[in-house]
Amino acid sequence: MPSDSIAQAIDRYLETLRKHCARVSLAEADEFVGEIRSHIMDRISAEDNPTPETVNAILQRVGDPKQLAARLVAQTEIRRAARSLSPWTILRGILRFAMKGVAGAVSFLITAAAYGCAAVCALVIVLKPVLPHRIGLWLGPAHTLTLISLRHDPLGFVIGTLGPASGPVRDLAGSHIYVIAALAGAAFFAVATLFGRWVISKLSLRKFRGSLNTATPVNARYAG
């Protein structure tokens, strides 16, 4: 195979790789494709007289371009989630592994529950001015604590022992419910974010590191 044909074969391979890297930034795609190109050229340079069969074998050992690009996209999304403050990004990062093992599924449920509690606290702040007699922290009969009520008696979101809510109730928080909900919501959000990022960095990235390293020895940045 003439040298220009070898270059064309490599360019076709790299063009396919780049096409499937559309979901990452241009800079990340350029760096990744550059690493793969260097790796291919190093292997070809090690051959005394590269033949068509040699070049094809080298490209096959490097890996399928579509699969390499999929690993890059997944690894990039995981890295972003590991340093993100967005609940959606973090949950999406954990969800990628929730179906692959018990640890991922449990971690997703814990993170989602904590974000859900933060959302409830935010809902309290928003709805309290609109429904002042339905939003609060009440102590009812049988020492039942209730946060949100959608009926005459507080029965909506119950905290504490479950029991009858008929009879007189007492508002424990009053106007302080805003501060309580804000602090509790911030605490839930912080716990969910820190826990989710920890799960991604300590568990999820480790799985992709092994799969990516077995494909081709690219830059350590893409190995997690």
C-alpha positions as CSV (number, residue, x, y, z in Angstrom):
1,M,0.0,0.0,0.0
2,P,1.5,3.4,-1.0
3,S,2.1,5.9,1.9
4,D,-0.7,8.2,0.6
5,S,-3.2,5.2,0.7
6,I,-2.1,4.5,4.3
7,A,-2.8,8.1,5.2
8,Q,-6.2,7.9,3.6
9,A,-7.1,4.8,5.5
10,I,-6.0,6.5,8.8
11,D,-8.0,9.6,7.9
12,R,-11.1,7.6,7.2
13,Y,-10.8,5.9,10.5
14,L,-10.3,9.2,12.4
15,E,-13.1,10.9,10.5
16,T,-15.4,8.2,11.6
17,L,-14.2,8.6,15.2
18,R,-14.7,12.3,15.1
19,K,-18.2,12.0,13.7
20,H,-19.2,9.9,16.7
21,C,-17.7,12.4,19.1
22,A,-20.3,15.1,18.3
23,R,-21.7,15.0,21.9
24,V,-18.5,16.3,23.4
25,S,-16.9,19.7,23.0
26,L,-14.7,20.4,19.9
27,A,-11.6,20.8,22.1
28,E,-12.2,17.4,23.8
29,A,-12.8,15.7,20.5
30,D,-9.7,17.2,18.9
31,E,-7.6,16.1,21.8
32,F,-9.0,12.6,21.9
33,V,-8.7,12.2,18.1
34,G,-5.1,13.5,18.3
35,E,-4.2,11.0,20.9
36,I,-5.6,8.1,18.8
37,R,-3.8,9.4,15.7
38,S,-0.5,9.5,17.6
39,H,-1.1,6.0,18.9
40,I,-1.8,4.7,15.4
41,M,1.2,6.4,13.9
42,D,3.5,5.0,16.7
43,R,2.3,1.5,15.9
44,I,2.8,1.9,12.2
45,S,6.3,3.4,12.7
46,A,7.3,0.3,14.6
47,E,6.7,-1.8,11.5
48,D,9.6,-2.1,9.0
49,N,7.4,-2.3,5.9
50,P,3.7,-1.7,6.7
51,T,1.3,-3.5,4.4
52,P,-2.4,-3.2,4.0
53,E,-2.9,-6.1,6.2
54,T,-0.6,-4.6,8.9
55,V,-2.5,-1.3,8.8
56,N,-5.9,-3.0,9.0
57,A,-4.7,-5.1,11.9
58,I,-3.4,-2.0,13.8
59,L,-6.7,-0.2,13.3
60,Q,-8.6,-3.3,14.5
61,R,-6.4,-3.5,17.6
62,V,-7.0,0.2,18.4
63,G,-10.7,-0.5,18.4
64,D,-14.0,0.3,16.6
65,P,-14.3,4.1,16.2
66,K,-17.9,4.1,17.2
67,Q,-17.2,2.2,20.5
68,L,-14.2,4.4,21.3
69,A,-16.3,7.5,20.8
70,A,-19.1,6.0,23.0
71,R,-16.5,5.5,25.7
72,L,-15.3,9.0,25.4
73,V,-18.8,10.5,25.5
74,A,-19.7,8.4,28.5
75,Q,-16.5,9.2,30.3
76,T,-16.9,12.9,29.6
77,E,-20.5,13.0,30.9
78,I,-19.4,11.1,34.1
79,R,-16.5,13.6,34.6
80,R,-19.0,16.5,34.3
81,A,-21.4,14.9,36.7
82,A,-18.6,14.4,39.2
83,R,-18.1,18.1,39.5
84,S,-21.6,19.4,38.7
85,L,-24.1,21.1,41.0
86,S,-27.0,20.2,38.7
87,P,-29.3,17.6,40.3
88,W,-30.3,16.4,36.8
89,T,-26.7,16.0,35.7
90,I,-25.8,14.1,38.8
91,L,-28.8,11.8,38.8
92,R,-28.3,11.1,35.1
93,G,-24.6,10.2,35.8
94,I,-25.7,7.8,38.6
95,L,-28.5,6.4,36.6
96,R,-26.0,5.2,33.9
97,F,-24.9,2.6,36.5
98,A,-28.1,2.1,38.4
99,M,-29.1,-0.9,36.1
100,K,-25.6,-2.5,36.4
101,G,-25.5,-3.3,40.1
102,V,-27.1,-3.0,43.5
103,A,-24.7,-0.3,44.6
104,G,-25.6,2.0,41.7
105,A,-29.4,1.4,42.2
106,V,-29.2,2.1,45.9
107,S,-27.1,5.2,45.4
108,F,-29.5,6.5,42.8
109,L,-32.5,6.0,45.2
110,I,-30.7,7.7,48.1
111,T,-29.7,10.7,45.9
112,A,-33.1,11.0,44.4
113,A,-34.8,10.8,47.8
114,A,-32.6,13.6,49.2
115,Y,-33.3,15.8,46.2
116,G,-37.0,15.0,46.6
117,C,-36.8,16.2,50.2
118,A,-35.1,19.4,49.1
119,A,-37.9,19.9,46.5
120,V,-40.5,19.5,49.2
121,C,-38.8,22.1,51.4
122,A,-38.8,24.5,48.4
123,L,-42.4,23.8,47.8
124,V,-43.2,24.7,51.4
125,I,-41.6,28.1,50.9
126,V,-43.5,28.7,47.6
127,L,-46.9,27.6,48.9
128,K,-46.9,29.0,52.4
129,P,-47.9,32.5,51.3
130,V,-50.7,31.1,49.1
131,L,-52.0,28.5,51.5
132,P,-51.0,29.7,54.9
133,H,-53.5,27.5,56.7
134,R,-52.4,24.4,54.8
135,I,-48.6,24.8,54.9
136,G,-46.8,24.7,58.2
137,L,-45.4,22.4,60.9
138,W,-48.2,21.2,63.1
139,L,-48.4,19.0,66.2
140,G,-51.6,17.0,66.2
141,P,-53.2,14.4,68.4
142,A,-51.0,11.3,69.1
143,H,-48.0,13.6,68.7
144,T,-48.3,13.5,64.9
145,L,-46.1,16.1,63.1
146,T,-47.4,17.3,59.7
147,L,-45.7,19.5,57.2
148,I,-48.2,19.9,54.4
149,S,-52.0,19.6,54.6
150,L,-54.3,19.5,51.7
151,R,-57.4,18.8,53.8
152,H,-59.2,20.4,56.8
153,D,-57.0,18.4,59.2
154,P,-53.2,18.0,58.5
155,L,-52.9,14.7,56.7
156,G,-50.6,15.5,53.7
157,F,-46.9,15.0,54.5
158,V,-46.5,13.4,57.9
159,I,-43.3,13.4,59.9
160,G,-43.1,11.3,63.0
161,T,-45.6,8.8,64.4
162,L,-48.6,8.0,62.3
163,G,-51.9,8.4,64.1
164,P,-55.3,10.2,63.9
165,A,-55.2,13.8,63.0
166,S,-58.7,14.8,64.1
167,G,-59.0,17.3,66.9
168,P,-57.1,20.5,67.7
169,V,-53.7,21.0,66.2
170,R,-50.9,23.4,67.1
171,D,-48.6,25.3,64.7
172,L,-45.1,24.8,66.0
173,A,-43.2,26.9,63.5
174,G,-45.4,29.9,62.5
175,S,-43.5,32.3,60.3
176,H,-40.3,30.5,61.1
177,I,-41.3,27.8,58.7
178,Y,-39.5,29.7,56.0
179,V,-36.2,29.6,57.8
180,I,-36.7,25.9,58.8
181,A,-37.6,24.9,55.2
182,A,-34.8,26.9,53.7
183,L,-32.2,25.4,56.0
184,A,-33.6,21.9,55.7
185,G,-33.8,22.2,51.9
186,A,-30.2,23.5,51.7
187,A,-29.0,20.6,53.9
188,F,-30.8,18.0,51.8
189,F,-29.5,19.5,48.6
190,A,-25.9,19.6,49.9
191,V,-26.1,16.0,51.1
192,A,-27.6,14.8,47.8
193,T,-25.0,16.7,45.8
194,L,-22.0,15.6,47.8
195,F,-23.1,12.0,48.0
196,G,-24.0,11.8,44.4
197,R,-20.6,13.3,43.3
198,W,-18.8,10.9,45.7
199,V,-20.6,7.9,44.2
200,I,-19.7,9.0,40.7
201,S,-16.0,9.7,41.5
202,K,-15.4,6.6,43.6
203,L,-17.5,4.0,41.9
204,S,-18.6,5.0,38.5
205,L,-15.4,6.3,37.1
206,R,-13.5,3.2,38.2
207,K,-15.6,1.0,35.9
208,F,-15.0,3.2,32.9
209,R,-11.3,3.5,33.6
210,G,-10.9,-0.2,33.2
211,S,-12.9,-0.4,30.0
212,L,-11.2,2.5,28.4
213,N,-7.7,1.4,29.3
214,T,-8.2,-2.0,27.7
215,A,-9.3,-0.4,24.4
216,T,-6.2,1.8,23.8
217,P,-3.6,3.5,26.0
218,V,-4.8,7.1,25.5
219,N,-4.2,10.1,27.6
220,A,-4.7,9.5,31.3
221,R,-7.3,12.2,31.4
222,Y,-9.7,9.9,29.5
223,A,-8.9,7.1,31.8
224,G,-10.7,8.8,34.6
